[in-house]
């Protein structure tokens, strides 16, 4: 197979491409010669590529040339996507942009539109200098910055996480050890390489420590998710990864006929991470695809984030660890198994730490909490990165935390969770938790319950958040729910669905719903890793910047926010 392969269609060899290790090395050195002529060591280089093998060439070329790679998506068609990418380029002060011949016209137009006059664009599939002309000009060391991984947060300016060479090597080793990968294994998946799970979780372990890496066109997966599973069969991919929604998409859309043609018996590890791991997804996937030889102990829920390079916790070689926890206790920031007859919620354990110290801390007092208590997850160790590029204030606030007894510094993840029987259970994001009437309610629970009880919402995305007097309203705290829905239901049916959604939230969670807005598919903003941008959606709601198909809103809330009354379906 070689070092890296690209698959557009597993059954159409003419659409695929690959590079041997010798070819990858030669191509990367050749591009490094061009880079050395146009940059100084330590310069930042934007990598904006359509799906293919060229990103891998460019990434290693940057490392050869002593440059800092800045992976990113193509500009996209939405204004907020293009604006965010321009913010990355300016924040990094990038001097060079690499793409391939297919992507170059789009990125050159974007560069001109954004006025990025300092950026030189270059195609890596053009003929560059012969690779044997390459001469190293810097000495790589563990403390040198290898890449800026821009966080996919939803508020403020984008922040570039400074990932050092030492961080990368440590975390790649952690991935390999945690998953028990061997030199003969192949890694592969559909996750784009500008996403850290694709780059650090799959590509680098595959190329550096295993037998190669297979990249699938993400659009092929989204259109025909069974092709991801077929790719693993056809290309002998033993280790893959996906956010929860990828496995859920396969559950919904892979037909029995497609399943009958699959052999997944050689899939050794299938990581679920990047977004909350849902119990019904991992158990459902294991049950459904057992018929194709998929083993339930191949599924590995993991927890990680860009600020820790990638991987934080995981445990392979077991079936997903699902625990029914006590919901009233959870609302009081306690984590314990539910007794019979007590309302429960299934949580998935994300394993134990691989190479980091993990602490659960009261975010207000700094007290380290014992097992069974919920707090903010804090980290320290060799995979914790160097901070945020050119942002010392944010670096100090996020990477410089001390516990109440003076231990640290720790990385504050912003994630909330607790330890139970040695496993880390992640319950949500601190900034997203809804504190209503003294109870802590996690928005993903509301969103998941609505999808479970209303089939019209299945497979789509939602965002629940709270509004209160702090937002300039005169109302008591209440919940607002935004959710995607397909427009074919019509105005009357959508109004019925919105009313039923309010009843569901009131019945299941005991909290009032001030508004339900139904949006077109794609209306819920998500990060590059698929996480719902609840803060961004909340801001769009409060500023009346949304264009819903239907709004069902408390009249008092409408008036308080400066609206003109209840909107019906558009």
Rosetta blueprint (number, residue, H / E / L):
1 X L
2 X L
3 X L
4 X E
5 X E
6 X E
7 X E
8 X L
9 X L
10 X L
11 X L
12 X L
13 X H
14 X H
15 X H
16 X L
17 X E
18 X E
19 X E
20 X L
21 X H
22 X H
23 X H
24 X H
25 X H
26 X H
27 X H
28 X H
29 X H
30 X H
31 X H
32 X H
33 X H
34 X H
35 X H
36 X H
37 X H
38 X H
39 X L
40 X L
41 X L
42 X L
43 X L
44 X E
45 X E
46 X E
47 X E
48 X E
49 X L
50 X L
51 X L
52 X L
53 X L
54 X H
55 X H
56 X H
57 X H
58 X H
59 X H
60 X H
61 X H
62 X H
63 X H
64 X H
65 X L
66 X L
67 X L
68 X E
69 X E
70 X E
71 X E
72 X E
73 X L
74 X L
75 X L
76 X L
77 X L
78 X L
79 X H
80 X H
81 X H
82 X H
83 X H
84 X H
85 X H
86 X H
87 X H
88 X H
89 X H
90 X H
91 X H
92 X H
93 X L
94 X L
95 X L
96 X E
97 X E
98 X E
99 X E
100 X L
101 X H
102 X H
103 X H
104 X H
105 X H
106 X H
107 X H
108 X H
109 X H
110 X H
111 X H
112 X H
113 X H
114 X H
115 X L
116 X L
117 X L
118 X L
119 X L
120 X E
121 X E
122 X E
123 X E
124 X L
125 X L
126 X L
127 X L
128 X L
129 X L
130 X L
131 X H
132 X H
133 X H
134 X L
135 X L
136 X L
137 X L
138 X L
139 X L
140 X L
141 X L
142 X L
143 X L
144 X L
145 X E
146 X E
147 X E
148 X E
149 X E
150 X E
151 X L
152 X L
153 X L
154 X L
155 X L
156 X L
157 X L
158 X L
159 X L
160 X E
161 X E
162 X E
163 X E
164 X E
165 X H
166 X H
167 X H
168 X H
169 X H
170 X H
171 X H
172 X H
173 X H
174 X H
175 X H
176 X H
177 X H
178 X H
179 X H
180 X L
181 X L
182 X L
183 X L
184 X L
185 X L
186 X L
187 X E
188 X E
189 X E
190 X L
191 X L
192 X L
193 X L
194 X L
195 X L
196 X H
197 X H
198 X H
199 X H
200 X H
201 X H
202 X H
203 X H
204 X H
205 X H
206 X H
207 X H
208 X H
209 X L
210 X L
211 X L
212 X L
213 X E
214 X E
215 X E
216 X E
217 X L
218 X H
219 X H
220 X H
221 X H
222 X H
223 X H
224 X L
225 X L
226 X H
227 X H
228 X H
229 X H
230 X H
231 X H
232 X H
233 X H
234 X H
235 X L
236 X L
237 X L
238 X L
239 X E
240 X E
241 X E
242 X E
243 X L
244 X H
245 X H
246 X H
247 X H
248 X H
249 X H
250 X H
251 X H
252 X H
253 X H
254 X L
255 X L
256 X H
257 X H
258 X H
259 X H
260 X H
261 X L
262 X L
263 X L
264 X L
265 X L
266 X L
267 X L
268 X L
269 X E
270 X E
271 X E
272 X E
273 X L
274 X L
275 X L
276 X L
277 X L
278 X L
279 X H
280 X H
281 X H
282 X H
283 X H
284 X H
285 X H
286 X H
287 X H
288 X H
289 X H
290 X H
291 X H
292 X H
293 X L
294 X L
295 X L
296 X H
297 X H
298 X H
299 X E
300 X E
301 X E
302 X E
303 X E
304 X E
305 X L
306 X H
307 X H
308 X H
309 X L
310 X L
311 X E
312 X E
313 X E
314 X E
315 X L
316 X L
317 X L
318 X L
319 X L
320 X L
321 X L
322 X E
323 X E
324 X E
325 X E
326 X E
327 X H
328 X H
329 X H
330 X H
331 X H
332 X L
333 X L
334 X E
335 X L
336 X L
337 X E
338 X L
339 X L
340 X L
341 X L
342 X L
343 X L
344 X E
345 X E
346 X E
347 X E
348 X E
349 X L
350 X L
351 X L
352 X E
353 X E
354 X L
355 X L
356 X E
357 X E
358 X E
359 X E
360 X E
361 X E
362 X L
363 X L
364 X L
365 X L
366 X L
367 X L
368 X E
369 X L
370 X L
371 X L
372 X L
373 X E
374 X L
375 X E
376 X E
377 X E
378 X E
379 X E
380 X E
381 X E
382 X L
383 X L
384 X L
385 X L
386 X L
387 X L
388 X E
389 X L
390 X L
391 X L
392 X H
393 X H
394 X H
395 X H
396 X H
397 X H
398 X H
399 X H
400 X L
401 X E
402 X E
403 X L
404 X L
405 X L
406 X L
407 X L
408 X E
409 X E
410 X E
411 X E
412 X E
413 X E
414 X E
415 X E
416 X E
417 X E
418 X E
419 X E
420 X E
421 X L
422 X L
423 X E
424 X E
425 X E
426 X E
427 X E
428 X E
429 X E
430 X H
431 X H
432 X H
433 X L
434 X E
435 X E
436 X E
437 X L
438 X L
439 X E
440 X E
441 X E
442 X L
443 X H
444 X H
445 X H
446 X H
447 X H
448 X H
449 X H
450 X H
451 X H
452 X H
453 X H
454 X L
455 X H
456 X H
457 X H
458 X L
459 X L
460 X L
461 X L
462 X E
463 X E
464 X E
465 X E
466 X E
467 X E
468 X L
469 X H
470 X H
471 X H
472 X L
473 X L
474 X L
475 X L
476 X L
477 X L
478 X E
479 X E
480 X E
481 X E
482 X E
483 X E
484 X E
485 X L
486 X L
487 X H
488 X H
489 X H
490 X L
491 X H
492 X H
493 X H
494 X H
495 X H
496 X H
497 X H
498 X H
499 X H
500 X H
501 X H
502 X H
503 X H
504 X H
505 X H
506 X H
507 X H
508 X H
509 X H
510 X L
511 X L
512 X L
513 X E
514 X E
515 X E
516 X E
517 X E
518 X E
519 X E
520 X L
521 X L
522 X L
523 X L
524 X L
525 X L
526 X E
527 X L
528 X L
529 X L
530 X L
531 X L
532 X E
533 X L
534 X H
535 X H
536 X H
537 X H
538 X H
539 X H
540 X H
541 X H
542 X H
543 X L
544 X L
545 X L
546 X L
547 X L
548 X L
549 X L
550 X E
551 X E
552 X E
553 X E
554 X L
555 X H
556 X H
557 X H
558 X H
559 X H
560 X H
561 X L
562 X L
563 X L
564 X L
565 X L
566 X L
567 X L
568 X L
569 X L
570 X L
